[in-house]
Amino acid sequence: MSSAAATARPLPLRDLLSLTKPNVTALNLVATAGGYWLAPAHGSSARLLWTLVGTALVVGAANALNCYLERDVDRLMARTRLRPLPAGRLEPQVALGFGLLLSAAGVGLLILFVNPLSALLAALALVAYVAVYTPMKRRSSLALLVGAVPGAAPPLIGWAAATGGLGLSGVLLFLLLFLWQVPHFLAISLYRKDEYARAGLKVLPLERGEAGTRAELLNYLFAMVATSLMLVPAGAAGGAYLVAAVPLGAWAVAHGMLGLRADAGPKWARSFFMTTNLYLLLLMGALAVDRLV
């Protein structure tokens, strides 16, 4: 046995899996299933399964390729420096190959077992996230808006998988998730701005200051709540959803407006970040309950 073979180590499967950011992938699958469930026409349970498998592979691929491209940046931030690539547990070419393999498998499965539109949406989201959003983060805070597009794609993929088309309600679900991501991430950038500065990433608090960022956050928050209510006249939701959406929206806006205070700082931003998570969870739950009713 050669010395190279004797010292070769198997790839740590746990590290490979971590490249896909399982928590992020799981949230995307929930959104995909939600879009499928809310669509007026449903396919078979097998179609839903293939939709989720294909989407999981594409999202995992996007995350793995993001880790490959940002391995140098990840070394500079406390919350990412222990990831497999910056920590040296995986070679960069392994992550690259893994991401490309998942990309081909995910898009291929969606083409073969779901429909071409869902595969096209997934492929466009993948390219936008990896080839546009990831490098743009080092150049402009507008990368946030670019990244919110693939981030909002999962419910639209689910809708397209179920119906073979888009439709107003599917587009509104996409728009709702797009708008939700902006205040959600702005809250993160407010309480982690020093980390982003050290890593050389452009975020709004570093370009326009904290006060300007909090005002922008509120603008998108109002747009998000308005879009959530538009699902009712569009026919995607009914009265049970509306009963929940109105107070949830008022709660989110009230918490966001607290950020306009002169003494609003990292503690408020961290708290508001948690509010956005809970808001979306409860709103999606209300949509599901409304659909059952």
N, C-alpha and C positions, 0 to 999 in steps of 0.2 A: 504493500500500500504506500502510495506517495505521501510525502510530508504534507502536501497541500490538502490531500483528501483526509489525512489524519486530523488536521487542525480545522477542517471545514465545519462550520456550525449550521444547523438548520435555521431557516428564516423564522424568527419569532412570530408566530401567527397572531399573537396578541397585539404586537406592534403594527403588523399589516392591517389588522382590523381597526386599530386606532386611527390610521390614516384616513379612514372613511368618516371619522367623527360620528360614531353611532348615535349619539343623542340628537345631533342635528339631522341626521338621516331619518331617524324615527319621527321627528316632528314633521318633516317633509312628507313622510308616508301618511301621517294622520291627515294632513292637508289634502293629499291626493285622494285618499279614501273619502274625505268629506266632499270634494268636488264630484266624485263618482256617485256618492250617495244622494246628493242634492239634485243631480241631473234628472230631467223628466223621464228619460228612457234608460233602463238598465240592461246590461248584457248579462251573460251567465256569470256564475261565481268563479268559473275558470278564467274568464276575461279579467275580472277584478284581481284575481291572484296574479296573473301575468302582468297586469298594469303595475301592481305594487312591486313585484320582483324587478321588472325592467326599470322602474323609477328609482328603486333603491340602488341598483347598480350604477345608474347615471349620476345620482346625487353623491354616492360614495366615490365615484370616479372624479367628480368635480372637486370634492374635498381632498382627495389624495393628490391630485395635480396641483391644487392650491398649496398644499403642504410642501410639494416639491419646489414650486416657484418661490415660496416665501421662507425657505429654510434659513436663509441668512437673517431675515427680519425676525423670525421666531426666536433666534438666539438672544435677541436684545430685549425681549419682554418676559417678565416674570411668569406670566400665566401660560406662556407657550414654550419656554426654553427647555422643558423636559419632554417635549414631543420626540418621537423616534428619530427624526432627521437631525434637528439641532443637538440632540443628546448623543448622536453618533451610533445609535443602535441599529440603524438601517442605512444602507448606501443610497444615495440619491437616485441612481439609475434603477434601483429596485422599485422605488416609489413611482418613478416615471413609467416604467413598464407595467406596473400594477394598475395605475390610473388609466393608461391607454387600453389595457385589456378589459377593464370594467366598462369603459366607454363603449367599446365595440360590442360587448355582450349585451349591455343594457339597451342600446338603440336597436340592435338586431332583434332582440326578443320583442320589443314593442312593435317593430315592423311585422314580424312573423305571426305573432299571436294576439295583437290588439288591433291597431290600425295605423296607417301612415301618418295621420295628423298628430296623434299623440307622440309618435316617434320624432316627428319634425319639431314639435314644441320642446321635447326633452333635449334634442340635439342643439337647438338654438339657445336654450337656457345654459347648457354645458359650455358652449363656445363663448357666450356672453360673460359667464362667470370666470372662466379660466383665461381667455385671451384678451378680454377687455377690462373687466372689473379689477382683477388681481394686479396687473401692472399699473392701472390707473390710480390705485390707492396711494402710490408714491408721488403722484403729480398733482392731484386736485381732490378737494373734498367732494366734488361732483361725482366721484366714484360711488358714493353712497347711493345715488339715484340709479346709476347703472347696475349696481349689485342688487338693488331691490327688484329689478325686473326678473332675473332668474329665481330670486327668492320667492317671488309671487307666482311662479309658473306651476307648482304642483297642483293646486285646485283646478287650474285650467287643463292640465294634462288629464286629471281624473274625469273632468267634464267631457273632454274630447274623446276619451276612451269609452265612455258610456254612450255618447250620442253620435260620434263621428263628426261633430261640428263644434262650434263655439257657442253662439247665442248670447243675448244680452246678460242673462243672469250669470253665465260663466265668466264673462268679461268683468262684471261687477265684483265677483268673488276675487278675481285677479287684482282688480284695482284696490279692493279693500285690504288685501294682504300687502300690496305694494305700499299703500299709504301707512299702514301699521308699522312697517319696518323702519320708516324714517324717524319718527319720534322715539321708537324703541332703541335704535342705534345711536341717535343723538344723545340719549341719556347715558349710554355706555361711554361715548366719547367725552362727555362732560366729566365723569369721575375717573376716567383713565387717560386724560389728555396728556399727562406727563409721560406715560408709557408710550403713547403714540408718537410723541415728540422725539423720544430717545430712539425709536425705531425708524424715524424718518417718514412716517405715514401722515398724509394730509387729512386732517379732520376739521370740521367746521369751527370748533372752539379755538383752534390754533390759527385759523384764517380770519375769523370775524369776532372772536372774543366770546366769553360766556353769555353775556347779556343778549347779543345777537343770536346766538345759538338757541337760547331758551325761547326767544320770540319766534324763531323759525319752527321750532318744535311745536309750538302752539298752533301755528298756521296749519301744519300737516295734521295735527290732532283734530282740528275742526273739520277738515276735509275728510278724514277717516270716519268720523262719526256720521257725517252727512251721507257718505257712501253706504255705511252700514244700514241706514234707514231706507235707502233707495232699493234695497233688496225686496222690500214689501210691495211697492207699486210695480216692480218688475216681475213679480209673480214667483220669486224664489223662496219667499217666506210669507207667513201670515201673522195673525193676531198674537199668537203665543210668543212668537219671536219678538214682535214689536214691544210687548209688555216687558221683556227683558232688555232689549236693545236700548230703549230710551234711558232708563236709569243707569245702565252700564256706561253709556256714552257720557251722561252728565257727570258721573263719578270720575271718569278718565279726564274729562276737560277740567273739572274742579281741581284735580290733583296736578294737572299740567299748569294751571294758572298760578299755583303756589310757587312755581319756578320763576315767576316774574318779580318776586320779592327780592329786595337788594341783598338779603342775607341767605338766599337760596344757594346752597353749595353742593359739594359731593354727596352729603347725606341725603338731600332731597333727590338728586339725580339717581342715586342707587335705589331709593324707595320708589321713584317713578318708574324705573326700569322693571321692578317687580310688578308694579301695577299694570304695565303694558302686557306682561306675560299672563297675568290673571284675567285681565280684560278679554284677551283673545280666547283663552280657554273657555271662559264662561259664555262668550258670544257664540263660539262654535258649538258649545253644548246646547245653547238655546236654539240654534238652527236645527240641530239633530232632533231635539224634542219636538220642535214645531213640525218637522217633517213626519214624525211618528204620529202626531195628533192629526 
